[in-house]
Amino acid sequence: MENHNTYYNNADSFSMIFDEAWAKNKFGPDQKLTVEEKIEKIIEDNKEHPFVKSSPSQAINVARFRLKLLQLE
């Protein structure tokens, strides 16, 4: 997570960073991660985001929703 001062404790703010992280796909070509493992990695990498800190299970649900919504699974 880059500049946490501009992030808010809501799903929209988390969605923005999740979408960006997913698009960057920093999972490595040799890693055979499942979708769930990729979600966990993004959440771990952004554990200081206010929404992840206050609602970690909801952050996972938002991530799954974003993947379905954008048909990225």
Distance bins in CASP14 RR format, pairs under 12 A and 6 or more apart:
PFRMAT RR
TARGET T0000
AUTHOR 0000-0000-0000
RMODE 2
METHOD distances of the structure
MODEL  1
1 7 1 0 0 1 0 0 0 0 0 0 0
1 13 0 0 0 0 0 1 0 0 0 0 0
1 14 0 0 0 0 0 1 0 0 0 0 0
1 16 0 0 0 0 0 1 0 0 0 0 0
1 17 1 0 0 1 0 0 0 0 0 0 0
1 18 0 0 0 0 0 1 0 0 0 0 0
1 20 0 0 0 0 0 1 0 0 0 0 0
1 21 0 0 0 0 1 0 0 0 0 0 0
1 42 0 0 0 0 0 1 0 0 0 0 0
1 43 0 0 0 0 0 1 0 0 0 0 0
1 44 0 0 0 0 0 1 0 0 0 0 0
1 45 1 0 0 1 0 0 0 0 0 0 0
1 46 1 0 1 0 0 0 0 0 0 0 0
1 47 1 0 0 1 0 0 0 0 0 0 0
1 48 1 0 1 0 0 0 0 0 0 0 0
1 49 1 0 1 0 0 0 0 0 0 0 0
1 50 0 0 0 0 0 1 0 0 0 0 0
1 51 0 0 0 0 0 1 0 0 0 0 0
1 52 0 0 0 0 1 0 0 0 0 0 0
1 53 0 0 0 0 0 1 0 0 0 0 0
2 16 0 0 0 0 0 1 0 0 0 0 0
2 17 0 0 0 0 1 0 0 0 0 0 0
2 20 0 0 0 0 1 0 0 0 0 0 0
2 21 0 0 0 0 0 1 0 0 0 0 0
2 24 0 0 0 0 0 1 0 0 0 0 0
2 45 0 0 0 0 0 1 0 0 0 0 0
2 46 0 0 0 0 1 0 0 0 0 0 0
2 48 0 0 0 0 0 1 0 0 0 0 0
2 49 0 0 0 0 0 1 0 0 0 0 0
3 17 0 0 0 0 0 1 0 0 0 0 0
3 48 0 0 0 0 0 1 0 0 0 0 0
3 49 0 0 0 0 0 1 0 0 0 0 0
4 13 0 0 0 0 0 1 0 0 0 0 0
4 14 0 0 0 0 0 1 0 0 0 0 0
4 17 0 0 0 0 1 0 0 0 0 0 0
4 46 0 0 0 0 1 0 0 0 0 0 0
4 47 0 0 0 0 0 1 0 0 0 0 0
4 48 1 0 1 0 0 0 0 0 0 0 0
4 49 1 0 0 1 0 0 0 0 0 0 0
4 50 1 0 0 1 0 0 0 0 0 0 0
4 51 0 0 0 0 0 1 0 0 0 0 0
4 52 0 0 0 0 0 1 0 0 0 0 0
4 53 0 0 0 0 1 0 0 0 0 0 0
5 13 0 0 0 0 0 1 0 0 0 0 0
5 48 0 0 0 0 0 1 0 0 0 0 0
5 49 0 0 0 0 0 1 0 0 0 0 0
5 50 0 0 0 0 0 1 0 0 0 0 0
6 13 0 0 0 0 1 0 0 0 0 0 0
6 16 0 0 0 0 1 0 0 0 0 0 0
6 17 0 0 0 0 0 1 0 0 0 0 0
6 49 0 0 0 0 0 1 0 0 0 0 0
6 50 0 0 0 0 0 1 0 0 0 0 0
7 13 1 0 1 0 0 0 0 0 0 0 0
7 14 1 0 0 1 0 0 0 0 0 0 0
7 15 0 0 0 0 0 1 0 0 0 0 0
7 16 0 0 0 0 1 0 0 0 0 0 0
7 17 1 0 0 1 0 0 0 0 0 0 0
7 18 0 0 0 0 0 1 0 0 0 0 0
7 20 0 0 0 0 0 1 0 0 0 0 0
7 46 0 0 0 0 1 0 0 0 0 0 0
7 48 0 0 0 0 1 0 0 0 0 0 0
7 49 1 0 1 0 0 0 0 0 0 0 0
7 50 1 0 1 0 0 0 0 0 0 0 0
7 51 1 0 0 1 0 0 0 0 0 0 0
7 52 0 0 0 0 1 0 0 0 0 0 0
7 53 0 0 0 0 0 1 0 0 0 0 0
7 54 0 0 0 0 0 1 0 0 0 0 0
8 14 0 0 0 0 1 0 0 0 0 0 0
8 15 0 0 0 0 0 1 0 0 0 0 0
8 16 0 0 0 0 1 0 0 0 0 0 0
8 17 0 0 0 0 0 1 0 0 0 0 0
8 49 0 0 0 0 1 0 0 0 0 0 0
8 50 1 0 0 1 0 0 0 0 0 0 0
8 51 1 0 0 1 0 0 0 0 0 0 0
8 52 0 0 0 0 0 1 0 0 0 0 0
8 53 0 0 0 0 0 1 0 0 0 0 0
8 54 0 0 0 0 0 1 0 0 0 0 0
9 48 0 0 0 0 0 1 0 0 0 0 0
9 49 0 0 0 0 1 0 0 0 0 0 0
9 50 1 1 0 0 0 0 0 0 0 0 0
9 51 1 0 1 0 0 0 0 0 0 0 0
9 52 0 0 0 0 1 0 0 0 0 0 0
9 53 1 0 0 1 0 0 0 0 0 0 0
9 54 1 0 1 0 0 0 0 0 0 0 0
9 55 0 0 0 0 1 0 0 0 0 0 0
9 58 0 0 0 0 0 1 0 0 0 0 0
9 59 0 0 0 0 0 1 0 0 0 0 0
10 16 0 0 0 0 0 1 0 0 0 0 0
10 17 0 0 0 0 0 1 0 0 0 0 0
10 49 0 0 0 0 0 1 0 0 0 0 0
10 50 0 0 0 0 1 0 0 0 0 0 0
10 51 1 0 0 1 0 0 0 0 0 0 0
10 52 0 0 0 0 0 1 0 0 0 0 0
10 54 0 0 0 0 1 0 0 0 0 0 0
10 55 0 0 0 0 1 0 0 0 0 0 0
10 58 0 0 0 0 0 1 0 0 0 0 0
10 59 0 0 0 0 0 1 0 0 0 0 0
10 62 0 0 0 0 1 0 0 0 0 0 0
11 17 0 0 0 0 0 1 0 0 0 0 0
11 18 0 0 0 0 1 0 0 0 0 0 0
11 19 0 0 0 0 0 1 0 0 0 0 0
11 49 0 0 0 0 0 1 0 0 0 0 0
11 50 0 0 0 0 0 1 0 0 0 0 0
11 51 1 0 0 1 0 0 0 0 0 0 0
11 52 0 0 0 0 0 1 0 0 0 0 0
11 54 0 0 0 0 0 1 0 0 0 0 0
11 55 0 0 0 0 1 0 0 0 0 0 0
11 58 1 0 0 1 0 0 0 0 0 0 0
11 59 0 0 0 0 1 0 0 0 0 0 0
11 60 0 0 0 0 0 1 0 0 0 0 0
11 61 0 0 0 0 1 0 0 0 0 0 0
11 62 1 0 1 0 0 0 0 0 0 0 0
11 63 0 0 0 0 0 1 0 0 0 0 0
11 65 0 0 0 0 1 0 0 0 0 0 0
11 66 0 0 0 0 1 0 0 0 0 0 0
11 69 0 0 0 0 0 1 0 0 0 0 0
12 18 0 0 0 0 0 1 0 0 0 0 0
12 19 0 0 0 0 0 1 0 0 0 0 0
12 49 0 0 0 0 0 1 0 0 0 0 0
12 50 0 0 0 0 0 1 0 0 0 0 0
12 51 0 0 0 0 1 0 0 0 0 0 0
12 62 0 0 0 0 1 0 0 0 0 0 0
12 65 0 0 0 0 0 1 0 0 0 0 0
12 66 0 0 0 0 0 1 0 0 0 0 0
13 19 0 0 0 0 0 1 0 0 0 0 0
13 20 0 0 0 0 0 1 0 0 0 0 0
13 46 0 0 0 0 0 1 0 0 0 0 0
13 49 1 0 0 1 0 0 0 0 0 0 0
13 50 1 0 0 1 0 0 0 0 0 0 0
13 51 1 0 0 1 0 0 0 0 0 0 0
13 52 0 0 0 0 0 1 0 0 0 0 0
13 53 0 0 0 0 0 1 0 0 0 0 0
13 54 0 0 0 0 0 1 0 0 0 0 0
13 55 0 0 0 0 0 1 0 0 0 0 0
13 59 0 0 0 0 0 1 0 0 0 0 0
13 62 0 0 0 0 0 1 0 0 0 0 0
14 20 0 0 0 0 0 1 0 0 0 0 0
14 21 0 0 0 0 0 1 0 0 0 0 0
14 39 0 0 0 0 0 1 0 0 0 0 0
14 42 0 0 0 0 1 0 0 0 0 0 0
14 43 0 0 0 0 1 0 0 0 0 0 0
14 46 1 0 0 1 0 0 0 0 0 0 0
14 47 0 0 0 0 0 1 0 0 0 0 0
14 48 0 0 0 0 0 1 0 0 0 0 0
14 49 1 0 1 0 0 0 0 0 0 0 0
14 50 0 0 0 0 1 0 0 0 0 0 0
14 51 1 0 1 0 0 0 0 0 0 0 0
14 52 1 0 0 1 0 0 0 0 0 0 0
14 53 0 0 0 0 0 1 0 0 0 0 0
14 54 0 0 0 0 0 1 0 0 0 0 0
14 55 0 0 0 0 1 0 0 0 0 0 0
14 56 0 0 0 0 0 1 0 0 0 0 0
14 58 0 0 0 0 1 0 0 0 0 0 0
14 59 1 0 1 0 0 0 0 0 0 0 0
14 60 0 0 0 0 0 1 0 0 0 0 0
14 61 0 0 0 0 0 1 0 0 0 0 0
14 62 1 0 1 0 0 0 0 0 0 0 0
14 63 0 0 0 0 1 0 0 0 0 0 0
14 65 0 0 0 0 0 1 0 0 0 0 0
14 66 0 0 0 0 1 0 0 0 0 0 0
15 21 0 0 0 0 0 1 0 0 0 0 0
15 22 0 0 0 0 0 1 0 0 0 0 0
15 42 0 0 0 0 0 1 0 0 0 0 0
15 46 0 0 0 0 0 1 0 0 0 0 0
15 49 0 0 0 0 0 1 0 0 0 0 0
15 51 0 0 0 0 1 0 0 0 0 0 0
15 52 0 0 0 0 0 1 0 0 0 0 0
15 58 0 0 0 0 0 1 0 0 0 0 0
15 59 0 0 0 0 1 0 0 0 0 0 0
15 61 0 0 0 0 0 1 0 0 0 0 0
15 62 1 0 1 0 0 0 0 0 0 0 0
15 63 0 0 0 0 1 0 0 0 0 0 0
15 64 0 0 0 0 0 1 0 0 0 0 0
15 65 0 0 0 0 1 0 0 0 0 0 0
15 66 1 0 1 0 0 0 0 0 0 0 0
15 67 0 0 0 0 0 1 0 0 0 0 0
15 69 0 0 0 0 1 0 0 0 0 0 0
15 70 0 0 0 0 1 0 0 0 0 0 0
16 22 0 0 0 0 0 1 0 0 0 0 0
16 23 0 0 0 0 0 1 0 0 0 0 0
16 46 0 0 0 0 0 1 0 0 0 0 0
16 49 0 0 0 0 1 0 0 0 0 0 0
16 51 0 0 0 0 0 1 0 0 0 0 0
16 62 0 0 0 0 0 1 0 0 0 0 0
16 66 0 0 0 0 1 0 0 0 0 0 0
17 23 0 0 0 0 0 1 0 0 0 0 0
17 24 0 0 0 0 0 1 0 0 0 0 0
17 42 0 0 0 0 1 0 0 0 0 0 0
17 43 0 0 0 0 0 1 0 0 0 0 0
17 45 0 0 0 0 1 0 0 0 0 0 0
17 46 1 0 1 0 0 0 0 0 0 0 0
17 47 0 0 0 0 0 1 0 0 0 0 0
17 48 0 0 0 0 0 1 0 0 0 0 0
17 49 1 0 0 1 0 0 0 0 0 0 0
17 50 0 0 0 0 0 1 0 0 0 0 0
17 51 0 0 0 0 1 0 0 0 0 0 0
17 52 0 0 0 0 1 0 0 0 0 0 0
17 59 0 0 0 0 0 1 0 0 0 0 0
17 62 0 0 0 0 0 1 0 0 0 0 0
17 63 0 0 0 0 0 1 0 0 0 0 0
17 66 0 0 0 0 0 1 0 0 0 0 0
18 24 0 0 0 0 0 1 0 0 0 0 0
18 38 0 0 0 0 0 1 0 0 0 0 0
18 39 0 0 0 0 1 0 0 0 0 0 0
18 41 0 0 0 0 0 1 0 0 0 0 0
18 42 1 0 1 0 0 0 0 0 0 0 0
18 43 0 0 0 0 1 0 0 0 0 0 0
18 45 0 0 0 0 0 1 0 0 0 0 0
18 46 1 0 0 1 0 0 0 0 0 0 0
18 49 0 0 0 0 1 0 0 0 0 0 0
18 51 0 0 0 0 1 0 0 0 0 0 0
18 52 0 0 0 0 1 0 0 0 0 0 0
18 59 0 0 0 0 1 0 0 0 0 0 0
18 60 0 0 0 0 0 1 0 0 0 0 0
18 61 0 0 0 0 0 1 0 0 0 0 0
18 62 1 0 0 1 0 0 0 0 0 0 0
18 63 1 0 1 0 0 0 0 0 0 0 0
18 64 0 0 0 0 0 1 0 0 0 0 0
18 65 0 0 0 0 1 0 0 0 0 0 0
18 66 1 0 1 0 0 0 0 0 0 0 0
18 67 0 0 0 0 1 0 0 0 0 0 0
18 69 0 0 0 0 0 1 0 0 0 0 0
18 70 0 0 0 0 0 1 0 0 0 0 0
18 72 0 0 0 0 0 1 0 0 0 0 0
19 25 0 0 0 0 0 1 0 0 0 0 0
19 42 0 0 0 0 1 0 0 0 0 0 0
19 46 0 0 0 0 0 1 0 0 0 0 0
19 62 0 0 0 0 0 1 0 0 0 0 0
19 63 0 0 0 0 1 0 0 0 0 0 0
19 65 0 0 0 0 0 1 0 0 0 0 0
19 66 1 0 0 1 0 0 0 0 0 0 0
19 67 0 0 0 0 1 0 0 0 0 0 0
19 69 0 0 0 0 1 0 0 0 0 0 0
19 70 1 0 0 1 0 0 0 0 0 0 0
19 72 0 0 0 0 1 0 0 0 0 0 0
20 26 0 0 0 0 0 1 0 0 0 0 0
20 42 0 0 0 0 1 0 0 0 0 0 0
20 45 0 0 0 0 0 1 0 0 0 0 0
20 46 0 0 0 0 1 0 0 0 0 0 0
20 49 0 0 0 0 0 1 0 0 0 0 0
20 66 0 0 0 0 0 1 0 0 0 0 0
21 27 0 0 0 0 1 0 0 0 0 0 0
21 38 0 0 0 0 1 0 0 0 0 0 0
21 39 0 0 0 0 1 0 0 0 0 0 0
21 40 0 0 0 0 0 1 0 0 0 0 0
21 41 0 0 0 0 1 0 0 0 0 0 0
21 42 1 0 1 0 0 0 0 0 0 0 0
21 43 0 0 0 0 1 0 0 0 0 0 0
21 44 0 0 0 0 0 1 0 0 0 0 0
21 45 1 0 0 1 0 0 0 0 0 0 0
21 46 1 0 0 1 0 0 0 0 0 0 0
21 49 0 0 0 0 0 1 0 0 0 0 0
21 52 0 0 0 0 0 1 0 0 0 0 0
21 63 0 0 0 0 1 0 0 0 0 0 0
21 66 0 0 0 0 0 1 0 0 0 0 0
21 67 0 0 0 0 0 1 0 0 0 0 0
21 72 0 0 0 0 0 1 0 0 0 0 0
22 35 0 0 0 0 1 0 0 0 0 0 0
22 38 1 0 0 1 0 0 0 0 0 0 0
22 39 0 0 0 0 1 0 0 0 0 0 0
22 41 0 0 0 0 0 1 0 0 0 0 0
22 42 1 0 0 1 0 0 0 0 0 0 0
22 43 0 0 0 0 0 1 0 0 0 0 0
22 45 0 0 0 0 0 1 0 0 0 0 0
22 46 0 0 0 0 0 1 0 0 0 0 0
22 62 0 0 0 0 0 1 0 0 0 0 0
22 63 0 0 0 0 1 0 0 0 0 0 0
22 64 0 0 0 0 0 1 0 0 0 0 0
22 66 1 0 0 1 0 0 0 0 0 0 0
22 67 1 0 0 1 0 0 0 0 0 0 0
22 69 0 0 0 0 0 1 0 0 0 0 0
22 70 0 0 0 0 1 0 0 0 0 0 0
22 72 1 0 0 1 0 0 0 0 0 0 0
22 73 0 0 0 0 0 1 0 0 0 0 0
23 42 0 0 0 0 0 1 0 0 0 0 0
23 66 0 0 0 0 0 1 0 0 0 0 0
23 67 0 0 0 0 0 1 0 0 0 0 0
23 70 0 0 0 0 1 0 0 0 0 0 0
23 72 0 0 0 0 1 0 0 0 0 0 0
24 38 0 0 0 0 0 1 0 0 0 0 0
24 41 0 0 0 0 0 1 0 0 0 0 0
24 42 0 0 0 0 1 0 0 0 0 0 0
24 45 0 0 0 0 0 1 0 0 0 0 0
25 31 0 0 0 0 0 1 0 0 0 0 0
25 33 0 0 0 0 0 1 0 0 0 0 0
25 38 0 0 0 0 1 0 0 0 0 0 0
25 41 0 0 0 0 0 1 0 0 0 0 0
25 42 0 0 0 0 0 1 0 0 0 0 0
25 72 0 0 0 0 0 1 0 0 0 0 0
26 33 0 0 0 0 0 1 0 0 0 0 0
26 38 0 0 0 0 1 0 0 0 0 0 0
26 41 0 0 0 0 1 0 0 0 0 0 0
26 42 0 0 0 0 1 0 0 0 0 0 0
26 45 0 0 0 0 1 0 0 0 0 0 0
27 33 1 0 1 0 0 0 0 0 0 0 0
27 34 0 0 0 0 0 1 0 0 0 0 0
27 35 0 0 0 0 0 1 0 0 0 0 0
27 37 0 0 0 0 1 0 0 0 0 0 0
27 38 1 0 1 0 0 0 0 0 0 0 0
27 39 0 0 0 0 0 1 0 0 0 0 0
27 40 0 0 0 0 0 1 0 0 0 0 0
27 41 1 0 0 1 0 0 0 0 0 0 0
27 42 0 0 0 0 1 0 0 0 0 0 0
27 45 0 0 0 0 0 1 0 0 0 0 0
28 38 0 0 0 0 0 1 0 0 0 0 0
28 41 0 0 0 0 0 1 0 0 0 0 0
31 37 0 0 0 0 1 0 0 0 0 0 0
31 38 0 0 0 0 1 0 0 0 0 0 0
31 41 0 0 0 0 1 0 0 0 0 0 0
32 38 0 0 0 0 0 1 0 0 0 0 0
33 39 0 0 0 0 1 0 0 0 0 0 0
33 40 0 0 0 0 1 0 0 0 0 0 0
33 41 1 0 0 1 0 0 0 0 0 0 0
33 42 0 0 0 0 0 1 0 0 0 0 0
34 40 0 0 0 0 1 0 0 0 0 0 0
34 41 0 0 0 0 0 1 0 0 0 0 0
34 67 0 0 0 0 0 1 0 0 0 0 0
34 73 0 0 0 0 0 1 0 0 0 0 0
35 41 0 0 0 0 0 1 0 0 0 0 0
35 42 0 0 0 0 0 1 0 0 0 0 0
35 60 0 0 0 0 0 1 0 0 0 0 0
35 63 0 0 0 0 1 0 0 0 0 0 0
35 64 0 0 0 0 1 0 0 0 0 0 0
35 66 0 0 0 0 0 1 0 0 0 0 0
35 67 1 0 0 1 0 0 0 0 0 0 0
35 68 0 0 0 0 0 1 0 0 0 0 0
35 72 0 0 0 0 1 0 0 0 0 0 0
35 73 1 0 1 0 0 0 0 0 0 0 0
36 42 0 0 0 0 0 1 0 0 0 0 0
36 43 0 0 0 0 0 1 0 0 0 0 0
36 60 0 0 0 0 1 0 0 0 0 0 0
36 63 0 0 0 0 1 0 0 0 0 0 0
36 64 0 0 0 0 1 0 0 0 0 0 0
36 67 0 0 0 0 0 1 0 0 0 0 0
36 73 0 0 0 0 0 1 0 0 0 0 0
37 43 0 0 0 0 0 1 0 0 0 0 0
37 44 0 0 0 0 0 1 0 0 0 0 0
37 60 0 0 0 0 0 1 0 0 0 0 0
37 63 0 0 0 0 0 1 0 0 0 0 0
38 44 0 0 0 0 0 1 0 0 0 0 0
38 45 0 0 0 0 0 1 0 0 0 0 0
38 60 0 0 0 0 0 1 0 0 0 0 0
38 63 0 0 0 0 1 0 0 0 0 0 0
38 64 0 0 0 0 0 1 0 0 0 0 0
38 66 0 0 0 0 0 1 0 0 0 0 0
38 67 0 0 0 0 1 0 0 0 0 0 0
38 72 0 0 0 0 0 1 0 0 0 0 0
38 73 0 0 0 0 0 1 0 0 0 0 0
39 45 0 0 0 0 0 1 0 0 0 0 0
39 46 0 0 0 0 0 1 0 0 0 0 0
39 52 0 0 0 0 0 1 0 0 0 0 0
39 56 0 0 0 0 0 1 0 0 0 0 0
39 57 0 0 0 0 0 1 0 0 0 0 0
39 59 0 0 0 0 1 0 0 0 0 0 0
39 60 1 0 0 1 0 0 0 0 0 0 0
39 61 0 0 0 0 0 1 0 0 0 0 0
39 62 0 0 0 0 1 0 0 0 0 0 0
39 63 1 0 1 0 0 0 0 0 0 0 0
39 64 1 0 0 1 0 0 0 0 0 0 0
39 65 0 0 0 0 0 1 0 0 0 0 0
39 66 0 0 0 0 1 0 0 0 0 0 0
39 67 1 0 0 1 0 0 0 0 0 0 0
39 68 0 0 0 0 0 1 0 0 0 0 0
39 72 0 0 0 0 0 1 0 0 0 0 0
39 73 0 0 0 0 0 1 0 0 0 0 0
40 46 0 0 0 0 0 1 0 0 0 0 0
40 47 0 0 0 0 0 1 0 0 0 0 0
40 52 0 0 0 0 0 1 0 0 0 0 0
40 56 0 0 0 0 0 1 0 0 0 0 0
40 59 0 0 0 0 0 1 0 0 0 0 0
40 60 0 0 0 0 1 0 0 0 0 0 0
40 63 0 0 0 0 1 0 0 0 0 0 0
40 64 0 0 0 0 0 1 0 0 0 0 0
41 47 0 0 0 0 0 1 0 0 0 0 0
41 60 0 0 0 0 0 1 0 0 0 0 0
41 63 0 0 0 0 0 1 0 0 0 0 0
42 49 0 0 0 0 0 1 0 0 0 0 0
42 52 0 0 0 0 1 0 0 0 0 0 0
42 59 0 0 0 0 1 0 0 0 0 0 0
42 60 0 0 0 0 1 0 0 0 0 0 0
42 62 0 0 0 0 0 1 0 0 0 0 0
42 63 1 0 0 1 0 0 0 0 0 0 0
42 64 0 0 0 0 0 1 0 0 0 0 0
42 66 0 0 0 0 0 1 0 0 0 0 0
42 67 0 0 0 0 0 1 0 0 0 0 0
43 49 0 0 0 0 1 0 0 0 0 0 0
43 51 0 0 0 0 0 1 0 0 0 0 0
43 52 1 0 1 0 0 0 0 0 0 0 0
43 53 0 0 0 0 0 1 0 0 0 0 0
43 55 0 0 0 0 0 1 0 0 0 0 0
43 56 1 0 0 1 0 0 0 0 0 0 0
43 57 0 0 0 0 0 1 0 0 0 0 0
43 58 0 0 0 0 0 1 0 0 0 0 0
43 59 1 0 1 0 0 0 0 0 0 0 0
43 60 1 0 0 1 0 0 0 0 0 0 0
43 61 0 0 0 0 0 1 0 0 0 0 0
43 62 0 0 0 0 1 0 0 0 0 0 0
43 63 1 0 0 1 0 0 0 0 0 0 0
43 64 0 0 0 0 0 1 0 0 0 0 0
44 52 0 0 0 0 1 0 0 0 0 0 0
44 56 0 0 0 0 0 1 0 0 0 0 0
44 59 0 0 0 0 0 1 0 0 0 0 0
44 60 0 0 0 0 0 1 0 0 0 0 0
44 63 0 0 0 0 0 1 0 0 0 0 0
45 52 0 0 0 0 1 0 0 0 0 0 0
45 59 0 0 0 0 0 1 0 0 0 0 0
46 52 1 0 1 0 0 0 0 0 0 0 0
46 53 0 0 0 0 1 0 0 0 0 0 0
46 56 0 0 0 0 0 1 0 0 0 0 0
46 59 0 0 0 0 1 0 0 0 0 0 0
46 62 0 0 0 0 0 1 0 0 0 0 0
46 63 0 0 0 0 0 1 0 0 0 0 0
47 53 1 0 0 1 0 0 0 0 0 0 0
47 54 0 0 0 0 0 1 0 0 0 0 0
47 56 0 0 0 0 1 0 0 0 0 0 0
47 59 0 0 0 0 1 0 0 0 0 0 0
48 54 0 0 0 0 0 1 0 0 0 0 0
49 55 0 0 0 0 0 1 0 0 0 0 0
49 56 0 0 0 0 0 1 0 0 0 0 0
49 58 0 0 0 0 0 1 0 0 0 0 0
49 59 1 0 0 1 0 0 0 0 0 0 0
49 62 0 0 0 0 0 1 0 0 0 0 0
49 63 0 0 0 0 0 1 0 0 0 0 0
50 56 0 0 0 0 0 1 0 0 0 0 0
50 58 0 0 0 0 0 1 0 0 0 0 0
50 59 0 0 0 0 0 1 0 0 0 0 0
51 57 0 0 0 0 0 1 0 0 0 0 0
51 58 1 0 0 1 0 0 0 0 0 0 0
51 59 1 0 1 0 0 0 0 0 0 0 0
51 60 0 0 0 0 0 1 0 0 0 0 0
51 61 0 0 0 0 0 1 0 0 0 0 0
51 62 1 0 0 1 0 0 0 0 0 0 0
51 63 0 0 0 0 0 1 0 0 0 0 0
52 58 0 0 0 0 1 0 0 0 0 0 0
52 59 1 0 1 0 0 0 0 0 0 0 0
52 60 0 0 0 0 1 0 0 0 0 0 0
52 61 0 0 0 0 0 1 0 0 0 0 0
52 62 0 0 0 0 1 0 0 0 0 0 0
52 63 0 0 0 0 1 0 0 0 0 0 0
53 59 0 0 0 0 1 0 0 0 0 0 0
55 61 0 0 0 0 1 0 0 0 0 0 0
55 62 0 0 0 0 1 0 0 0 0 0 0
55 63 0 0 0 0 0 1 0 0 0 0 0
56 62 0 0 0 0 0 1 0 0 0 0 0
56 63 0 0 0 0 0 1 0 0 0 0 0
57 63 0 0 0 0 0 1 0 0 0 0 0
57 64 0 0 0 0 0 1 0 0 0 0 0
58 64 0 0 0 0 0 1 0 0 0 0 0
58 65 0 0 0 0 0 1 0 0 0 0 0
59 65 0 0 0 0 0 1 0 0 0 0 0
59 66 0 0 0 0 0 1 0 0 0 0 0
60 66 0 0 0 0 0 1 0 0 0 0 0
60 67 0 0 0 0 0 1 0 0 0 0 0
61 67 0 0 0 0 0 1 0 0 0 0 0
61 68 0 0 0 0 0 1 0 0 0 0 0
62 68 0 0 0 0 0 1 0 0 0 0 0
62 69 0 0 0 0 1 0 0 0 0 0 0
63 69 0 0 0 0 0 1 0 0 0 0 0
63 70 0 0 0 0 0 1 0 0 0 0 0
63 72 0 0 0 0 0 1 0 0 0 0 0
63 73 0 0 0 0 0 1 0 0 0 0 0
64 70 0 0 0 0 0 1 0 0 0 0 0
64 72 0 0 0 0 0 1 0 0 0 0 0
64 73 0 0 0 0 1 0 0 0 0 0 0
65 71 0 0 0 0 0 1 0 0 0 0 0
65 72 0 0 0 0 0 1 0 0 0 0 0
65 73 0 0 0 0 0 1 0 0 0 0 0
66 72 1 0 0 1 0 0 0 0 0 0 0
66 73 0 0 0 0 0 1 0 0 0 0 0
67 73 1 0 1 0 0 0 0 0 0 0 0
END
